[in-house]
Amino acid sequence: MLNEIWELPVTVFEDYPGHVRPAQLCACSSAELEHALLEAWRLGWSHFVIVWHSFELIKRPPANGLPAERSAVVIGRFRRLCQFLDEHRDKFTTCTFADAQQVIPVERSTAVPLRSNVMRTAIRVAEQITTRWI
C-alpha cells in the first residue's frame, strides 16, 4: 500500500512452458484455478487475486441480432470456484477489494511462480471450444 492505494496484480501461473495465464474466470479451467490456489496456499502466499467481469457470464451475441445467452461453461466454473472456496475455508479467506485492508497483510511478495500442466490446459481449451455450442 502506498498513500492508501493498493496495488494487487492479478495472479498468473504458467500454463505451459514459457507462457503465463491470468487467474481469470473465463481464461482458466476450474482444475487450473483450483490447482493454482492450492499451490499458492502450499507456498505460503498471502493473497491470490482472481479477476472476472460480469459480461464473462454471457456468450457473445450471435451476428443475426438474437439476444446474448448465458455461458453455461463459465457459470459452471464460477459455481465450482465458490464451492471449492467454501470447502477450503481452512485455507482461504475471500474478500472484495473493499475488505482487503482487513484481510491482506502489507508485504512485498517474493512468491515463487505457479505452474499448471499441459493436461489442465488442454481441458480448458476443450471447454473454451465447447462454449460456442453450449
A tleap script that builds the chain and sets N, CA, C and O, in Angstrom:
source leaprc.protein.ff14SB
mol = sequence {
  NMET LEU ASN GLU ILE TRP GLU LEU PRO VAL
  THR VAL PHE GLU ASP TYR PRO GLY HIE VAL
  ARG PRO ALA GLN LEU CYS ALA CYS SER SER
  ALA GLU LEU GLU HIE ALA LEU LEU GLU ALA
  TRP ARG LEU GLY TRP SER HIE PHE VAL ILE
  VAL TRP HIE SER PHE GLU LEU ILE LYS ARG
  PRO PRO ALA ASN GLY LEU PRO ALA GLU ARG
  SER ALA VAL VAL ILE GLY ARG PHE ARG ARG
  LEU CYS GLN PHE LEU ASP GLU HIE ARG ASP
  LYS PHE THR THR CYS THR PHE ALA ASP ALA
  GLN GLN VAL ILE PRO VAL GLU ARG SER THR
  ALA VAL PRO LEU ARG SER ASN VAL MET ARG
  THR ALA ILE ARG VAL ALA GLU GLN ILE THR
  THR ARG TRP CILE
}
set mol.1.N position { 0.852 -1.170 0.000 }
set mol.1.CA position { 0.000 0.000 0.000 }
set mol.1.C position { 0.898 1.234 0.000 }
set mol.1.O position { 1.866 1.305 0.758 }
set mol.2.N position { 0.578 2.191 -0.842 }
set mol.2.CA position { 1.307 3.442 -0.940 }
set mol.2.C position { 0.291 4.574 -0.959 }
set mol.2.O position { -0.545 4.655 -1.859 }
set mol.3.N position { 0.368 5.452 0.047 }
set mol.3.CA position { -0.579 6.565 0.144 }
set mol.3.C position { -2.023 6.097 0.033 }
set mol.3.O position { -2.831 6.703 -0.670 }
set mol.4.N position { -2.336 5.017 0.730 }
set mol.4.CA position { -3.673 4.424 0.746 }
set mol.4.C position { -4.139 3.897 -0.611 }
set mol.4.O position { -5.340 3.755 -0.839 }
set mol.5.N position { -3.205 3.609 -1.506 }
set mol.5.CA position { -3.523 2.999 -2.798 }
set mol.5.C position { -2.968 1.582 -2.778 }
set mol.5.O position { -1.778 1.366 -2.550 }
set mol.6.N position { -3.845 0.631 -3.018 }
set mol.6.CA position { -3.455 -0.766 -3.047 }
set mol.6.C position { -3.133 -1.173 -4.476 }
set mol.6.O position { -3.862 -0.829 -5.407 }
set mol.7.N position { -2.064 -1.890 -4.642 }
set mol.7.CA position { -1.738 -2.465 -5.929 }
set mol.7.C position { -1.657 -3.972 -5.732 }
set mol.7.O position { -0.724 -4.489 -5.118 }
set mol.8.N position { -2.644 -4.653 -6.262 }
set mol.8.CA position { -2.696 -6.103 -6.163 }
set mol.8.C position { -2.825 -6.659 -7.575 }
set mol.8.O position { -3.922 -6.679 -8.133 }
set mol.9.N position { -1.737 -7.103 -8.148 }
set mol.9.CA position { -1.817 -7.627 -9.513 }
set mol.9.C position { -2.624 -8.915 -9.563 }
set mol.9.O position { -2.658 -9.684 -8.602 }
set mol.10.N position { -3.262 -9.131 -10.682 }
set mol.10.CA position { -3.971 -10.387 -10.905 }
set mol.10.C position { -2.937 -11.506 -10.885 }
set mol.10.O position { -1.884 -11.401 -11.513 }
set mol.11.N position { -3.241 -12.558 -10.172 }
set mol.11.CA position { -2.332 -13.698 -10.096 }
set mol.11.C position { -2.199 -14.341 -11.475 }
set mol.11.O position { -3.172 -14.419 -12.226 }
set mol.12.N position { -1.012 -14.793 -11.799 }
set mol.12.CA position { -0.764 -15.518 -13.040 }
set mol.12.C position { -0.085 -16.841 -12.709 }
set mol.12.O position { 0.520 -16.997 -11.648 }
set mol.13.N position { -0.195 -17.778 -13.624 }
set mol.13.CA position { 0.512 -19.044 -13.486 }
set mol.13.C position { 0.976 -19.482 -14.865 }
set mol.13.O position { 0.428 -19.061 -15.884 }
set mol.14.N position { 1.975 -20.318 -14.881 }
set mol.14.CA position { 2.481 -20.846 -16.152 }
set mol.14.C position { 1.614 -22.026 -16.553 }
set mol.14.O position { 1.585 -23.042 -15.860 }
set mol.15.N position { 0.900 -21.896 -17.680 }
set mol.15.CA position { 0.024 -22.981 -18.116 }
set mol.15.C position { 0.724 -23.952 -19.057 }
set mol.15.O position { 0.326 -25.113 -19.148 }
set mol.16.N position { 1.738 -23.506 -19.742 }
set mol.16.CA position { 2.642 -24.388 -20.464 }
set mol.16.C position { 3.987 -23.671 -20.507 }
set mol.16.O position { 4.025 -22.453 -20.336 }
set mol.17.N position { 5.069 -24.367 -20.726 }
set mol.17.CA position { 6.397 -23.764 -20.600 }
set mol.17.C position { 6.552 -22.439 -21.352 }
set mol.17.O position { 6.331 -22.356 -22.560 }
set mol.18.N position { 6.934 -21.417 -20.603 }
set mol.18.CA position { 7.205 -20.109 -21.182 }
set mol.18.C position { 5.979 -19.245 -21.405 }
set mol.18.O position { 6.104 -18.168 -21.988 }
set mol.19.N position { 4.788 -19.671 -20.965 }
set mol.19.CA position { 3.563 -18.902 -21.182 }
set mol.19.C position { 2.809 -18.737 -19.867 }
set mol.19.O position { 2.581 -19.712 -19.152 }
set mol.20.N position { 2.428 -17.517 -19.553 }
set mol.20.CA position { 1.652 -17.289 -18.329 }
set mol.20.C position { 0.205 -16.965 -18.669 }
set mol.20.O position { -0.092 -16.379 -19.710 }
set mol.21.N position { -0.682 -17.358 -17.770 }
set mol.21.CA position { -2.121 -17.150 -17.927 }
set mol.21.C position { -2.625 -16.452 -16.672 }
set mol.21.O position { -2.241 -16.825 -15.563 }
set mol.22.N position { -3.481 -15.442 -16.831 }
set mol.22.CA position { -4.031 -14.767 -15.658 }
set mol.22.C position { -5.077 -15.636 -14.959 }
set mol.22.O position { -5.759 -16.436 -15.600 }
set mol.23.N position { -5.196 -15.474 -13.664 }
set mol.23.CA position { -6.237 -16.160 -12.901 }
set mol.23.C position { -7.543 -15.413 -13.148 }
set mol.23.O position { -7.971 -14.583 -12.346 }
set mol.24.N position { -8.150 -15.729 -14.262 }
set mol.24.CA position { -9.377 -15.073 -14.699 }
set mol.24.C position { -10.409 -16.159 -14.987 }
set mol.24.O position { -10.103 -17.170 -15.618 }
set mol.25.N position { -11.614 -15.939 -14.524 }
set mol.25.CA position { -12.644 -16.961 -14.604 }
set mol.25.C position { -12.854 -17.485 -16.018 }
set mol.25.O position { -12.985 -18.695 -16.205 }
set mol.26.N position { -12.889 -16.607 -17.022 }
set mol.26.CA position { -13.135 -17.095 -18.386 }
set mol.26.C position { -11.857 -17.572 -19.069 }
set mol.26.O position { -11.922 -18.114 -20.172 }
set mol.27.N position { -10.710 -17.387 -18.446 }
set mol.27.CA position { -9.441 -17.756 -19.073 }
set mol.27.C position { -8.848 -19.049 -18.528 }
set mol.27.O position { -7.858 -19.550 -19.062 }
set mol.28.N position { -9.441 -19.594 -17.470 }
set mol.28.CA position { -8.880 -20.776 -16.815 }
set mol.28.C position { -9.950 -21.832 -16.591 }
set mol.28.O position { -11.125 -21.515 -16.402 }
set mol.29.N position { -9.534 -23.073 -16.615 }
set mol.29.CA position { -10.451 -24.142 -16.231 }
set mol.29.C position { -10.548 -24.164 -14.710 }
set mol.29.O position { -9.711 -23.595 -14.010 }
set mol.30.N position { -11.574 -24.825 -14.220 }
set mol.30.CA position { -11.712 -24.978 -12.770 }
set mol.30.C position { -10.515 -25.712 -12.196 }
set mol.30.O position { -10.008 -25.353 -11.133 }
set mol.31.N position { -10.064 -26.743 -12.900 }
set mol.31.CA position { -8.913 -27.521 -12.421 }
set mol.31.C position { -7.668 -26.652 -12.324 }
set mol.31.O position { -6.899 -26.771 -11.370 }
set mol.32.N position { -7.463 -25.774 -13.311 }
set mol.32.CA position { -6.293 -24.879 -13.274 }
set mol.32.C position { -6.372 -23.929 -12.082 }
set mol.32.O position { -5.391 -23.758 -11.359 }
set mol.33.N position { -7.537 -23.311 -11.874 }
set mol.33.CA position { -7.685 -22.380 -10.747 }
set mol.33.C position { -7.510 -23.089 -9.411 }
set mol.33.O position { -6.808 -22.596 -8.528 }
set mol.34.N position { -8.146 -24.243 -9.264 }
set mol.34.CA position { -8.043 -24.982 -8.008 }
set mol.34.C position { -6.597 -25.391 -7.726 }
set mol.34.O position { -6.116 -25.254 -6.601 }
set mol.35.N position { -5.914 -25.888 -8.742 }
set mol.35.CA position { -4.513 -26.285 -8.572 }
set mol.35.C position { -3.661 -25.071 -8.190 }
set mol.35.O position { -2.848 -25.150 -7.269 }
set mol.36.N position { -3.842 -23.960 -8.888 }
set mol.36.CA position { -3.052 -22.760 -8.598 }
set mol.36.C position { -3.336 -22.254 -7.189 }
set mol.36.O position { -2.409 -21.870 -6.477 }
set mol.37.N position { -4.594 -22.246 -6.776 }
set mol.37.CA position { -4.933 -21.816 -5.418 }
set mol.37.C position { -4.267 -22.703 -4.371 }
set mol.37.O position { -3.682 -22.199 -3.412 }
set mol.38.N position { -4.350 -24.002 -4.548 }
set mol.38.CA position { -3.734 -24.914 -3.583 }
set mol.38.C position { -2.216 -24.787 -3.571 }
set mol.38.O position { -1.587 -24.863 -2.516 }
set mol.39.N position { -1.636 -24.595 -4.744 }
set mol.39.CA position { -0.183 -24.432 -4.819 }
set mol.39.C position { 0.250 -23.139 -4.127 }
set mol.39.O position { 1.245 -23.124 -3.402 }
set mol.40.N position { -0.494 -22.058 -4.350 }
set mol.40.CA position { -0.184 -20.784 -3.688 }
set mol.40.C position { -0.315 -20.928 -2.171 }
set mol.40.O position { 0.507 -20.402 -1.421 }
set mol.41.N position { -1.348 -21.641 -1.726 }
set mol.41.CA position { -1.512 -21.873 -0.292 }
set mol.41.C position { -0.333 -22.678 0.255 }
set mol.41.O position { 0.220 -22.349 1.305 }
set mol.42.N position { 0.046 -23.739 -0.470 }
set mol.42.CA position { 1.171 -24.579 -0.041 }
set mol.42.C position { 2.466 -23.777 0.068 }
set mol.42.O position { 3.290 -24.022 0.950 }
set mol.43.N position { 2.634 -22.811 -0.845 }
set mol.43.CA position { 3.839 -21.987 -0.862 }
set mol.43.C position { 3.762 -20.800 0.108 }
set mol.43.O position { 4.721 -20.038 0.236 }
set mol.44.N position { 2.645 -20.649 0.775 }
set mol.44.CA position { 2.525 -19.598 1.789 }
set mol.44.C position { 2.194 -18.214 1.254 }
set mol.44.O position { 2.475 -17.213 1.914 }
set mol.45.N position { 1.609 -18.144 0.083 }
set mol.45.CA position { 1.247 -16.831 -0.463 }
set mol.45.C position { 0.228 -16.158 0.443 }
set mol.45.O position { -0.647 -16.820 1.001 }
set mol.46.N position { 0.340 -14.852 0.589 }
set mol.46.CA position { -0.602 -14.113 1.436 }
set mol.46.C position { -1.865 -13.725 0.689 }
set mol.46.O position { -2.889 -13.449 1.315 }
set mol.47.N position { -1.814 -13.698 -0.626 }
set mol.47.CA position { -3.012 -13.356 -1.399 }
set mol.47.C position { -2.949 -13.976 -2.794 }
set mol.47.O position { -1.886 -14.327 -3.306 }
set mol.48.N position { -4.120 -14.090 -3.371 }
set mol.48.CA position { -4.283 -14.682 -4.699 }
set mol.48.C position { -5.441 -13.923 -5.329 }
set mol.48.O position { -6.577 -14.031 -4.866 }
set mol.49.N position { -5.170 -13.164 -6.368 }
set mol.49.CA position { -6.192 -12.306 -6.965 }
set mol.49.C position { -6.774 -12.962 -8.216 }
set mol.49.O position { -6.065 -13.235 -9.184 }
set mol.50.N position { -8.085 -13.206 -8.167 }
set mol.50.CA position { -8.823 -13.741 -9.309 }
set mol.50.C position { -9.676 -12.602 -9.847 }
set mol.50.O position { -10.324 -11.888 -9.082 }
set mol.51.N position { -9.675 -12.438 -11.145 }
set mol.51.CA position { -10.482 -11.380 -11.747 }
set mol.51.C position { -11.546 -12.002 -12.632 }
set mol.51.O position { -11.332 -13.043 -13.253 }
set mol.52.N position { -12.680 -11.354 -12.676 }
set mol.52.CA position { -13.728 -11.724 -13.632 }
set mol.52.C position { -14.639 -10.530 -13.793 }
set mol.52.O position { -14.732 -9.664 -12.923 }
set mol.53.N position { -15.295 -10.509 -14.909 }
set mol.53.CA position { -16.213 -9.426 -15.252 }
set mol.53.C position { -17.582 -10.053 -15.463 }
set mol.53.O position { -17.684 -11.174 -15.962 }
set mol.54.N position { -18.622 -9.346 -15.090 }
set mol.54.CA position { -19.966 -9.923 -15.208 }
set mol.54.C position { -20.287 -10.332 -16.644 }
set mol.54.O position { -21.013 -11.303 -16.856 }
set mol.55.N position { -19.762 -9.614 -17.625 }
set mol.55.CA position { -20.074 -9.971 -19.016 }
set mol.55.C position { -19.443 -11.286 -19.445 }
set mol.55.O position { -19.794 -11.823 -20.496 }
set mol.56.N position { -18.516 -11.817 -18.647 }
set mol.56.CA position { -17.942 -13.121 -18.977 }
set mol.56.C position { -18.963 -14.241 -18.774 }
set mol.56.O position { -18.759 -15.354 -19.259 }
set mol.57.N position { -20.052 -13.963 -18.068 }
set mol.57.CA position { -21.066 -14.972 -17.793 }
set mol.57.C position { -22.057 -15.136 -18.943 }
set mol.57.O position { -22.965 -15.964 -18.873 }
set mol.58.N position { -21.881 -14.346 -19.998 }
set mol.58.CA position { -22.736 -14.486 -21.173 }
set mol.58.C position { -21.880 -14.782 -22.390 }
set mol.58.O position { -20.699 -14.437 -22.442 }
set mol.59.N position { -22.497 -15.428 -23.366 }
set mol.59.CA position { -21.800 -15.683 -24.630 }
set mol.59.C position { -21.936 -14.452 -25.509 }
set mol.59.O position { -22.891 -13.686 -25.384 }
set mol.60.N position { -20.996 -14.278 -26.374 }
set mol.60.CA position { -21.073 -13.189 -27.340 }
set mol.60.C position { -22.349 -13.351 -28.163 }
set mol.60.O position { -22.632 -14.441 -28.659 }
set mol.61.N position { -23.125 -12.267 -28.311 }
set mol.61.CA position { -24.363 -12.390 -29.100 }
set mol.61.C position { -24.061 -12.793 -30.541 }
set mol.61.O position { -23.073 -12.348 -31.125 }
set mol.62.N position { -24.911 -13.629 -31.102 }
set mol.62.CA position { -24.709 -14.014 -32.498 }
set mol.62.C position { -24.899 -12.815 -33.421 }
set mol.62.O position { -25.555 -11.838 -33.058 }
set mol.63.N position { -24.336 -12.896 -34.584 }
set mol.63.CA position { -24.373 -11.783 -35.537 }
set mol.63.C position { -25.778 -11.503 -36.061 }
set mol.63.O position { -26.030 -10.412 -36.573 }
set mol.64.N position { -26.692 -12.454 -35.945 }
set mol.64.CA position { -28.020 -12.271 -36.514 }
set mol.64.C position { -28.964 -11.429 -35.649 }
set mol.64.O position { -30.158 -11.350 -35.940 }
set mol.65.N position { -28.448 -10.805 -34.599 }
set mol.65.CA position { -29.243 -9.905 -33.786 }
set mol.65.C position { -30.013 -10.562 -32.656 }
set mol.65.O position { -30.759 -9.879 -31.954 }
set mol.66.N position { -29.862 -11.849 -32.456 }
set mol.66.CA position { -30.531 -12.515 -31.346 }
set mol.66.C position { -29.908 -12.060 -30.027 }
set mol.66.O position { -28.752 -11.639 -30.012 }
set mol.67.N position { -30.639 -12.134 -28.936 }
set mol.67.CA position { -30.071 -11.709 -27.650 }
set mol.67.C position { -28.964 -12.658 -27.196 }
set mol.67.O position { -28.930 -13.828 -27.579 }
set mol.68.N position { -28.078 -12.137 -26.386 }
set mol.68.CA position { -26.997 -12.952 -25.835 }
set mol.68.C position { -27.578 -14.021 -24.915 }
set mol.68.O position { -28.656 -13.848 -24.345 }
set mol.69.N position { -26.855 -15.119 -24.779 }
set mol.69.CA position { -27.263 -16.210 -23.893 }
set mol.69.C position { -26.233 -16.369 -22.789 }
set mol.69.O position { -25.088 -15.935 -22.920 }
set mol.70.N position { -26.653 -16.992 -21.709 }
set mol.70.CA position { -25.711 -17.226 -20.609 }
set mol.70.C position { -24.682 -18.270 -21.034 }
set mol.70.O position { -24.972 -19.148 -21.848 }
set mol.71.N position { -23.498 -18.166 -20.482 }
set mol.71.CA position { -22.430 -19.117 -20.782 }
set mol.71.C position { -22.429 -20.201 -19.714 }
set mol.71.O position { -21.942 -19.989 -18.604 }
set mol.72.N position { -22.971 -21.347 -20.049 }
set mol.72.CA position { -23.063 -22.446 -19.089 }
set mol.72.C position { -21.688 -22.862 -18.570 }
set mol.72.O position { -21.551 -23.216 -17.399 }
set mol.73.N position { -20.681 -22.822 -19.422 }
set mol.73.CA position { -19.329 -23.234 -19.015 }
set mol.73.C position { -18.766 -22.279 -17.970 }
set mol.73.O position { -18.273 -22.722 -16.933 }
set mol.74.N position { -18.831 -20.987 -18.225 }
set mol.74.CA position { -18.244 -20.021 -17.287 }
set mol.74.C position { -19.063 -19.947 -16.001 }
set mol.74.O position { -18.497 -19.822 -14.915 }
set mol.75.N position { -20.384 -20.023 -16.112 }
set mol.75.CA position { -21.217 -20.044 -14.907 }
set mol.75.C position { -20.895 -21.290 -14.085 }
set mol.75.O position { -20.841 -21.230 -12.856 }
set mol.76.N position { -20.682 -22.408 -14.756 }
set mol.76.CA position { -20.268 -23.629 -14.052 }
set mol.76.C position { -18.935 -23.455 -13.347 }
set mol.76.O position { -18.761 -23.922 -12.222 }
set mol.77.N position { -17.995 -22.787 -13.999 }
set mol.77.CA position { -16.689 -22.525 -13.355 }
set mol.77.C position { -16.862 -21.660 -12.112 }
set mol.77.O position { -16.237 -21.909 -11.081 }
set mol.78.N position { -17.717 -20.639 -12.216 }
set mol.78.CA position { -17.943 -19.748 -11.080 }
set mol.78.C position { -18.558 -20.529 -9.912 }
set mol.78.O position { -18.129 -20.381 -8.768 }
set mol.79.N position { -19.543 -21.344 -10.200 }
set mol.79.CA position { -20.166 -22.141 -9.139 }
set mol.79.C position { -19.167 -23.109 -8.524 }
set mol.79.O position { -19.130 -23.279 -7.305 }
set mol.80.N position { -18.356 -23.745 -9.366 }
set mol.80.CA position { -17.364 -24.692 -8.853 }
set mol.80.C position { -16.307 -23.960 -8.010 }
set mol.80.O position { -15.869 -24.478 -6.982 }
set mol.81.N position { -15.899 -22.762 -8.442 }
set mol.81.CA position { -14.943 -21.975 -7.662 }
set mol.81.C position { -15.531 -21.629 -6.295 }
set mol.81.O position { -14.853 -21.762 -5.275 }
set mol.82.N position { -16.789 -21.186 -6.270 }
set mol.82.CA position { -17.439 -20.863 -4.990 }
set mol.82.C position { -17.502 -22.093 -4.095 }
set mol.82.O position { -17.239 -22.001 -2.896 }
set mol.83.N position { -17.849 -23.242 -4.665 }
set mol.83.CA position { -17.919 -24.482 -3.899 }
set mol.83.C position { -16.535 -24.869 -3.376 }
set mol.83.O position { -16.394 -25.254 -2.215 }
set mol.84.N position { -15.519 -24.767 -4.230 }
set mol.84.CA position { -14.148 -25.099 -3.843 }
set mol.84.C position { -13.702 -24.222 -2.671 }
set mol.84.O position { -13.161 -24.722 -1.684 }
set mol.85.N position { -13.933 -22.908 -2.786 }
set mol.85.CA position { -13.532 -21.996 -1.715 }
set mol.85.C position { -14.303 -22.276 -0.428 }
set mol.85.O position { -13.746 -22.180 0.666 }
set mol.86.N position { -15.575 -22.619 -0.555 }
set mol.86.CA position { -16.377 -22.966 0.610 }
set mol.86.C position { -15.834 -24.215 1.291 }
set mol.86.O position { -15.782 -24.286 2.518 }
set mol.87.N position { -15.430 -25.200 0.492 }
set mol.87.CA position { -14.909 -26.458 1.037 }
set mol.87.C position { -13.499 -26.306 1.624 }
set mol.87.O position { -13.034 -27.185 2.350 }
set mol.88.N position { -12.822 -25.197 1.313 }
set mol.88.CA position { -11.451 -24.986 1.793 }
set mol.88.C position { -11.344 -23.718 2.638 }
set mol.88.O position { -10.358 -22.986 2.547 }
set mol.89.N position { -12.359 -23.464 3.456 }
set mol.89.CA position { -12.336 -22.283 4.324 }
set mol.89.C position { -11.166 -22.320 5.301 }
set mol.89.O position { -10.742 -21.280 5.806 }
set mol.90.N position { -10.647 -23.508 5.567 }
set mol.90.CA position { -9.497 -23.627 6.452 }
set mol.90.C position { -8.226 -23.086 5.806 }
set mol.90.O position { -7.248 -22.819 6.505 }
set mol.91.N position { -8.222 -22.922 4.493 }
set mol.91.CA position { -7.041 -22.460 3.779 }
set mol.91.C position { -7.196 -21.043 3.230 }
set mol.91.O position { -6.221 -20.292 3.181 }
set mol.92.N position { -8.406 -20.667 2.817 }
set mol.92.CA position { -8.606 -19.411 2.095 }
set mol.92.C position { -9.637 -18.519 2.773 }
set mol.92.O position { -10.684 -18.979 3.230 }
set mol.93.N position { -9.316 -17.251 2.825 }
set mol.93.CA position { -10.260 -16.225 3.254 }
set mol.93.C position { -10.557 -15.385 2.028 }
set mol.93.O position { -9.642 -14.844 1.407 }
set mol.94.N position { -11.816 -15.271 1.679 }
set mol.94.CA position { -12.178 -14.487 0.500 }
set mol.94.C position { -12.604 -13.089 0.921 }
set mol.94.O position { -13.100 -12.874 2.027 }
set mol.95.N position { -12.400 -12.149 0.014 }
set mol.95.CA position { -12.829 -10.778 0.279 }
set mol.95.C position { -12.948 -10.028 -1.038 }
set mol.95.O position { -12.450 -10.468 -2.074 }
set mol.96.N position { -13.611 -8.902 -0.972 }
set mol.96.CA position { -13.636 -7.977 -2.095 }
set mol.96.C position { -12.569 -6.933 -1.832 }
set mol.96.O position { -11.973 -6.913 -0.756 }
set mol.97.N position { -12.322 -6.071 -2.796 }
set mol.97.CA position { -11.325 -5.031 -2.571 }
set mol.97.C position { -11.726 -4.089 -1.449 }
set mol.97.O position { -10.863 -3.515 -0.785 }
set mol.98.N position { -13.023 -3.922 -1.228 }
set mol.98.CA position { -13.484 -3.061 -0.139 }
set mol.98.C position { -13.031 -3.591 1.217 }
set mol.98.O position { -12.817 -2.813 2.147 }
set mol.99.N position { -12.883 -4.909 1.335 }
set mol.99.CA position { -12.488 -5.537 2.601 }
set mol.99.C position { -11.003 -5.884 2.664 }
set mol.99.O position { -10.540 -6.407 3.678 }
set mol.100.N position { -10.266 -5.612 1.625 }
set mol.100.CA position { -8.874 -6.078 1.520 }
set mol.100.C position { -7.993 -5.585 2.661 }
set mol.100.O position { -7.128 -6.329 3.125 }
set mol.101.N position { -8.180 -4.386 3.115 }
set mol.101.CA position { -7.303 -3.826 4.149 }
set mol.101.C position { -7.359 -4.639 5.437 }
set mol.101.O position { -6.364 -4.730 6.156 }
set mol.102.N position { -8.515 -5.230 5.736 }
set mol.102.CA position { -8.635 -6.030 6.957 }
set mol.102.C position { -8.098 -7.449 6.778 }
set mol.102.O position { -7.844 -8.135 7.768 }
set mol.103.N position { -7.922 -7.896 5.549 }
set mol.103.CA position { -7.585 -9.293 5.299 }
set mol.103.C position { -6.150 -9.497 4.824 }
set mol.103.O position { -5.490 -10.449 5.240 }
set mol.104.N position { -5.665 -8.619 3.961 }
set mol.104.CA position { -4.373 -8.832 3.311 }
set mol.104.C position { -3.263 -8.102 4.060 }
set mol.104.O position { -3.337 -6.886 4.237 }
set mol.105.N position { -2.244 -8.820 4.499 }
set mol.105.CA position { -1.118 -8.152 5.155 }
set mol.105.C position { -0.319 -7.329 4.146 }
set mol.105.O position { -0.166 -7.725 2.990 }
set mol.106.N position { 0.182 -6.196 4.589 }
set mol.106.CA position { 1.008 -5.356 3.724 }
set mol.106.C position { 2.419 -5.927 3.749 }
set mol.106.O position { 3.080 -5.931 4.787 }
set mol.107.N position { 2.872 -6.409 2.597 }
set mol.107.CA position { 4.203 -7.005 2.483 }
set mol.107.C position { 4.609 -7.036 1.022 }
set mol.107.O position { 3.776 -6.905 0.125 }
set mol.108.N position { 5.864 -7.207 0.805 }
set mol.108.CA position { 6.356 -7.410 -0.562 }
set mol.108.C position { 6.395 -8.891 -0.829 }
set mol.108.O position { 6.904 -9.668 -0.021 }
set mol.109.N position { 5.863 -9.275 -1.946 }
set mol.109.CA position { 5.822 -10.682 -2.288 }
set mol.109.C position { 7.125 -11.128 -2.936 }
set mol.109.O position { 7.661 -10.463 -3.822 }
set mol.110.N position { 7.608 -12.243 -2.483 }
set mol.110.CA position { 8.763 -12.889 -3.113 }
set mol.110.C position { 8.324 -14.275 -3.571 }
set mol.110.O position { 9.078 -15.246 -3.505 }
set mol.111.N position { 7.096 -14.335 -4.031 }
set mol.111.CA position { 6.472 -15.602 -4.361 }
set mol.111.C position { 7.145 -16.307 -5.523 }
set mol.111.O position { 7.634 -15.691 -6.470 }
set mol.112.N position { 7.147 -17.621 -5.409 }
set mol.112.CA position { 7.623 -18.489 -6.481 }
set mol.112.C position { 6.517 -18.562 -7.535 }
set mol.112.O position { 5.347 -18.683 -7.173 }
set mol.113.N position { 6.847 -18.492 -8.819 }
set mol.113.CA position { 5.804 -18.590 -9.849 }
set mol.113.C position { 5.038 -19.908 -9.766 }
set mol.113.O position { 5.611 -20.955 -9.464 }
set mol.114.N position { 3.757 -19.841 -10.034 }
set mol.114.CA position { 2.916 -21.038 -10.035 }
set mol.114.C position { 2.955 -21.680 -11.414 }
set mol.114.O position { 3.165 -21.003 -12.420 }
set mol.115.N position { 2.750 -23.002 -11.449 }
set mol.115.CA position { 2.721 -23.713 -12.725 }
set mol.115.C position { 1.549 -24.676 -12.737 }
set mol.115.O position { 1.236 -25.296 -11.720 }
set mol.116.N position { 0.918 -24.799 -13.856 }
set mol.116.CA position { -0.130 -25.794 -14.067 }
set mol.116.C position { 0.512 -26.927 -14.847 }
set mol.116.O position { 1.719 -27.144 -14.735 }
set mol.117.N position { -0.274 -27.659 -15.640 }
set mol.117.CA position { 0.321 -28.659 -16.513 }
set mol.117.C position { -0.466 -28.711 -17.821 }
set mol.117.O position { -1.564 -28.163 -17.916 }
set mol.118.N position { 0.086 -29.352 -18.796 }
set mol.118.CA position { -0.482 -29.370 -20.136 }
set mol.118.C position { -1.873 -30.006 -20.148 }
set mol.118.O position { -2.727 -29.576 -20.923 }
set mol.119.N position { -2.122 -31.013 -19.316 }
set mol.119.CA position { -3.435 -31.662 -19.293 }
set mol.119.C position { -4.513 -30.683 -18.841 }
set mol.119.O position { -5.580 -30.622 -19.453 }
set mol.120.N position { -4.259 -29.918 -17.786 }
set mol.120.CA position { -5.243 -28.929 -17.339 }
set mol.120.C position { -5.468 -27.882 -18.423 }
set mol.120.O position { -6.596 -27.442 -18.641 }
set mol.121.N position { -4.396 -27.485 -19.101 }
set mol.121.CA position { -4.509 -26.514 -20.190 }
set mol.121.C position { -5.348 -27.084 -21.324 }
set mol.121.O position { -6.186 -26.376 -21.882 }
set mol.122.N position { -5.145 -28.332 -21.670 }
set mol.122.CA position { -5.919 -28.972 -22.742 }
set mol.122.C position { -7.403 -29.033 -22.383 }
set mol.122.O position { -8.260 -28.840 -23.245 }
set mol.123.N position { -7.707 -29.300 -21.117 }
set mol.123.CA position { -9.104 -29.337 -20.673 }
set mol.123.C position { -9.728 -27.953 -20.823 }
set mol.123.O position { -10.870 -27.838 -21.268 }
set mol.124.N position { -8.997 -26.905 -20.460 }
set mol.124.CA position { -9.513 -25.534 -20.613 }
set mol.124.C position { -9.790 -25.227 -22.071 }
set mol.124.O position { -10.842 -24.679 -22.401 }
set mol.125.N position { -8.861 -25.573 -22.946 }
set mol.125.CA position { -9.043 -25.301 -24.381 }
set mol.125.C position { -10.289 -26.022 -24.890 }
set mol.125.O position { -11.067 -25.456 -25.658 }
set mol.126.N position { -10.478 -27.267 -24.464 }
set mol.126.CA position { -11.678 -28.010 -24.873 }
set mol.126.C position { -12.936 -27.327 -24.343 }
set mol.126.O position { -13.928 -27.226 -25.064 }
set mol.127.N position { -12.911 -26.854 -23.085 }
set mol.127.CA position { -14.058 -26.121 -22.533 }
set mol.127.C position { -14.350 -24.870 -23.356 }
set mol.127.O position { -15.505 -24.575 -23.664 }
set mol.128.N position { -13.296 -24.141 -23.708 }
set mol.128.CA position { -13.494 -22.904 -24.460 }
set mol.128.C position { -14.085 -23.184 -25.835 }
set mol.128.O position { -14.894 -22.402 -26.333 }
set mol.129.N position { -13.693 -24.277 -26.442 }
set mol.129.CA position { -14.259 -24.639 -27.741 }
set mol.129.C position { -15.741 -24.972 -27.584 }
set mol.129.O position { -16.555 -24.591 -28.424 }
set mol.130.N position { -16.092 -25.681 -26.513 }
set mol.130.CA position { -17.491 -26.063 -26.314 }
set mol.130.C position { -18.374 -24.881 -25.968 }
set mol.130.O position { -19.585 -24.954 -26.181 }
set mol.131.N position { -17.825 -23.797 -25.445 }
set mol.131.CA position { -18.665 -22.647 -25.094 }
set mol.131.C position { -19.354 -22.067 -26.317 }
set mol.131.O position { -20.358 -21.367 -26.182 }
set mol.132.N position { -18.852 -22.335 -27.473 }
set mol.132.CA position { -19.501 -21.841 -28.689 }
set mol.132.C position { -20.824 -22.555 -28.958 }
set mol.132.O position { -21.689 -22.021 -29.652 }
set mol.133.N position { -20.983 -23.776 -28.403 }
set mol.133.CA position { -22.196 -24.549 -28.679 }
set mol.133.C position { -23.051 -24.790 -27.442 }
set mol.133.O position { -24.223 -25.143 -27.571 }
set mol.134.N position { -22.499 -24.608 -26.256 }
set mol.134.CA position { -23.265 -24.877 -25.022 }
set mol.134.C position { -23.814 -23.579 -24.479 }
set mol.134.O position { -24.488 -23.577 -23.449 }
savepdb mol mol.pdb
quit
